[in-house]
Amino acid sequence: MIKEYESQNVLNPSLWDNEQFDAKLRAAFLRIAKHFIEFLDVPVKVKDITLTGSNVNYNWTPHSDIDIHVVLDYSKINKNTELVANLMRAKKSIWNNNYPLQHDGMDIELYAQDDTDPPPGSGVYSLLHDKWIVKPDSEKVTVKDADIIAKSEPFAYLIDNLDANQPNVLSRIKALIYKLRKFRQCGLDKAGEYSLENLAFKRLRSSGHLNQLKNLHKQVVIADLKQGLTEGCGCGDTPDVKTMLGRHIHSDQRMTATDWKFLLKHMDTIVDPRGQWDHPGRCTLIPSNQITMQNVAYPVYGIDDTGHAQMMQPEQNYTYPGRMVFEIPMTSQSYKNLVKEIETWNQED
């Protein structure tokens, strides 16, 4: 693994002769960029076409991506540059999925970059003008594997322990994706390509964890879309909330992960350890078995994942045998009627 994080003595010979870029490859990459520009279909002039990343630096490997950036002025496309950035990220994803190009075993990735963005890395080469914009430093740099592993392992653990059937898993996946992006960017801003954060991110990519997270996200979204279609047409076999919770509490039929997902969505539930404090009057899911009713002015009916249920009173503290507690606040007649039906539920219902 050390080769991934140890700088080389020369630039990648598949692309470079010393520090001169291969003329035939330059023409081929510019032709690819031209097709990508047509695919973008935005009415602005291209300011530059650049190479960035490991392949314009001394920390390349045989598996490094070839990053080609088309440089545009986002503000001339739309004043809302964040909207443009989202469009460009979507275009990048669609292009790279539809046109999986490679050179010498290395993936060719294209992206439309705003001209106000800082140079993405310590090496940038203009394909359009055939010259260096930012010349890399060939000084030998090494980073200890143990340090990189220590930085990446907590994320690997979180990814490995995600389960598509967990309640609220989509929110957890999105939060983790956001955290990973911020984690890497902080490292790049602080110490550049050799920051521990960036190298830990690369380790997660090479180990397959990032792809694993991406695939799980896609699986959960597709399942959620299908469930929405089934519920919308009324042709599913999912029982109503009263029956689902009644069985959970009064029989041996515990709710499944799919049942919990349906319940949270159907009841417009907020998952938050602060529960009623931050979301008064809303159904909430507390990811803990320790519940405090301090400063809550109304009773709350609590149901945990083991089927234990009780009415909780203001200013009291409660401990449940399970790991999480679904809360129904007694703030509306509809909620009060639902709890009454749950409490009086029997198998004949």
Secondary structure, 3 states (H helix, E strand, C coil): CHHHHECCCCCCCCCEECCEECHHHHHHHHHHHHHHHHHHCCCCCCCEEEEECHHHCCCCCCCCCEEEEEEECHHHCCCCHHHHHHHHHHHHHHHHHHCCCEECCEEEEEEEEECCCCCCCCCEEECCCCEEEECCCCCCCECCHHHHHHHHHHHHHHHHCCCCCCCCHHHHHHHHHHHHHHHHHHHHHHHHHHCHHHHHHHHHHHCCHHHHHHHHHHHHHHHHHHHHHHHHHCCCCCCCHHHHHHHHHHCCCCCCHHHHHHHHHHCCCEECCCHHHHCCCCCEEECCCEEECCCCCCCEEEEECCCCEEEECCCCEEECCCCCEEEEECCCHHHHHHHHHHHCCCCCC
